[in-house]
Amino acid sequence: MDSRNRKLGLALAALALVAFVVPAARAEGDAAPARRIVSLNPSLTAILVALGASDQLVGVDVWSHRQNPHLVALPTVGGLYNPSLEALVAATPDLVVYVPSAEQRDFHSRLAALGVRVEAFDPLRFEDVLTSIERLGRIAGAEASARARTDAVRAARAELEAAVAGRSRPRSVLILQRDPLFVVGGGNFIDEMLASVGAVNIGAEQGEGYPRVSLEWLVAQAPEVILDSSRDVEPPATYWARFGSLPAVASGRVVRLPAGTATLPGPALDEALRLLARSIHGDGLVAAAPAP
């Protein structure tokens, strides 16, 4: 047996011991709080960190590692779509949390076969994200923190919906990537947040999810507000000024949103809502908003 296979064999043996002590068959509500968690999704990692469960994390995906500098000491267990079974079992988790994808289906089946407790999350809609926060709070033994977080998010949403009532609703687009061009479509938590802060999301006309669109379509839609969350270095106002007299460019309503600040289905949707509200209506609308 070569050294790689020997290491994997030892890791599997250790994991089998954990699985024996913490049976996977227990229902979520009956299980004791997880003490050794591996997260395979940045949004789930961010939620666990926000709930004070950082010490319970024993491994994360590569993107979670990059986006959370204070987790640099944690081992990585591979990418979002190609996690390493060897690295994961070496962490001897008693729980693995993930967002399902076709690429990972076989991987998660193999974990379940090993007796590892696996929990899937699908934070697509706004309430789905809050449900994920509450579920992770129960799983990690941080129910009070989770409840406080979701209460704060719901309060911010209600406050902003009241603040924008009666205001004009500018035709807006949220750019995820410039080339090729991807925008926020309908049927997701970002689309719902845009509606809550008084914007008309023109991307919703392209269907659900995060559709790829043409530049010609965007120019023809003549958005009044462009929210650019791409990772491109060139300033958004400079970039979008190239493509004719877009109303958003002419009125100076092209806003850079730092990547992930309004697009991560994580614990800070209250701050995301306030950021979107300021971007759409200006600073005065949320100047009196309470601190998170």
N, C-alpha and C positions, 0 to 999 in steps of 0.2 A: 504493500500500500504506500503510495507516495505521500509526501508531507501535506499536500493540499487535501487529499482525501482523508488523511488522518485527522487534520484539523476539523474538517466538516463532520467526521464521525464523532469526535469529542463534543462538538457543538450540539449535534443532534441528541447525543446522550444527555447533555445538560438540559436541553430544552424538554426532553421527555420527562425529566425529573420535575421541572416547573409545571408541565402539563398535568402530571400526576397530583401535584399539590393543589393546583388551581384548575379544576375540571372545566372544560370549555362548554359543557352541556348546560351549565346553569344559566338561567335567564338573567338579562341585564339587571333587572330590579333586585334580584336575589344575590348577585355576586358582590363580594367584598370589593372595596375600592382597589383599582389596579395600582400596583406599585412600580411596575417595570413596563413602561409603555414605549412602543415604537410607532411613530407617526410617519405615514407615507404621503402626506399632503401638506403644503405650506399653510393653507387656511386652518387646518386642524391643529397644526403645530402652534400657530399664532394664538388660537383659542386656548390651548392648554397653558401656554406661557402667561396669557392675560389672566387666567384663573388661578395662577400661583402654583401650577403643577410642573414647573420646570424640572424640579428635582426628581420627578417620577419618569421623565423621559430618559431612555437609555439608547435611543437611536432615532435618526430622522433621515428623510430623503435629502438629496443633494441641494435642492432648491430651498428647503427649509433651513438648511445649514447656512447657505449664502445670505438669506434674508434675516437671520437672527444672529448677529455677531456674538452675543453672549452665550451661544450654544456651541462655540468653537471646540470645546473639549469633548463634545459628544461624537461618537462614531457615526459615519454616514453609512447608509445601507443601500446605496444606489440611487438611480433616477426615478422620476415619477412613473415611467412606463417600463423600466428595466431594473427593478430592485434585485439585489443579490440575496438569494436564499442563504448562502453561507454566512454573509455578514449579518443578516438578520437573526439567524438562529444563534450565532455567536453572542449576541446581546442578551440571550435568554429572557425574552419578554414574557409577561403574563397577559399582554394584550397588544394587538396590532390594530390601529385605526387607519382607515383609508377611504378614498372616494372611488367608487367602482369605475373601471374602464375595461374595454375589451382586451387590451394588451395584458392586463393584470389578472384576468379571470383564472387562468391556470395556476398562477403563482399563489393566489389566495386559497384555491382548492387544496394545494399542497400543504399550506400552513394549517388549514383546518384538519387535514388528515393526520398531521403531527400532534393534534390536540391543542393547538394554540388558539386562544380566544381571539376571534377576529370580529370587529365591528365596522360595518359599512355606513357611510354618510353620503347624502346627496343634497348639498346646499345650493339648490338651483334658484328657488324663489326666496323672497325676503323672509317669510316665516320659516322656511326650511333652515335658513342660517341660524335663526334664533333657537329653533328646535335642536340644531347641532350643538349650540352652546350649552343648552340645558342638559342634553344627553351626556355630553362630555363632563359636565359638572357632576352628574350622578356617578359616572364611571370612575372619575378621579377623586371622588369624595370632596368635591368643592361646590356643593349645591348652593350655598349662600352667595358665593362669588358669582356663580352663573346667573342666579336670579337677579342680583344687583345689576349685572351687565345687561341682561335683556330688558329689565325695567328702564334702564337709562336709554337704551336704544329706542324703545317704544315711546318714551316721553319726548325724546328729541324729534322723532317723526311727527308726533301729534302737534308739537309746538311749531314746527316748520310748516306743516300743512295749514295751520291756522294763520301763520304769518303771510303766506303767499296767496291766501284766498282773495279773490277779486283782482289780483295783479294780471298783467298780460302774460301769456305763456309763449315764450319765444321758441321757434323751431330750432332744435338743437341736435347736435350729433356728437357722440363720444367715440373718438378714434382709439382703437387698440393697437393698430399697426398701420404704418403708412404705405409700405411697398413690400408685398401686395397689401391692398387696403382692406382692413377688417374693422368693423364697427360693432357697437352694441346693438343687438336687435331687440325683439320683444320677448316676453315670457321669462324674464330672469330678474334677479334682485336689483341689478343696476337700472334696468328699465323702470322698475317700480320706484326706485329712489328718485329718478329723474322726474317721474310724475308727481311724487310727494313734494318736491321743491319747486314745482310750477314750471316744468319744461315739457315741450312736446318732443318726444324722441322720434326723429324722422327715420332712424334705423329700424324701428319696429315695423315699418312698411315692408321691409325685406324678409319678414318672417321671424321665427323664434331663434334664440341662440345668439351667435356671434358671427353674422354672415360676412362673407367676402363680397365687396361691391366694387363697381368701377368708378374711376375718377370722374368720368362723364356723368354718372348718376349723381354723385355728390355735388358737382357744379350745378347741375340742373335743379337740384333740390334747394339751392340757395339758402343754406342754413344761416340763421341769425346769430347763433352761438356755436363755436367749435371748441370742444373740450378734447385736448390732445393728451392721451396717456401713453403714447408710444415711447420707446426707449431711444429714439433718435436724438442725436446731439444737437442738430440744427434747431434754433428757436422756432416754435410753431408759427408765430406770426410771419416770420420770414419765409418759411416753407410754403404756407398756404397762400401767401400773396402772389405766388407764381401762377396761380390758376384762375386768372380773371378777377373780376370785381365781385368777389363774394361779399354778401352783406356783413358777415361776421368780421371780415378783414377790414372793410370800410369803416365799421363802427368801433373797431378796436376790441371786439369781443371774442378774441382767440385766446384761450387760456391753457397753459400747460398744467396737467395734473401729474404729479410725480407717480411713476409706475407703481401700481398696487394700492395707492392711497384710497381710491374709490372703486377699485375693481376686485379686491380680495374679499371673498365671502367669509370674513373673519370676525373678530370680537369688537371692532371699532366702527360699526355701521353708523353710530351716532356722529362720530367725527366725519365720516364719509358724507353723510347727509349735509352737515354744516359746510363742508368744503364745496359740495355741489351747489348749495344755496348761494354761497358767496360768489361762486363762479358765474352763476346765472343772473343774480340780481344785485351784486355788489356787497360790500362789507357791512353796510348799515342794517341789512335785514337780520343778521345774526350777531350784531355787536353785543347784544345783551344776553346772549346764550350762556347758560351756566357752564362752568368748567367741568370736564369729564371726571 
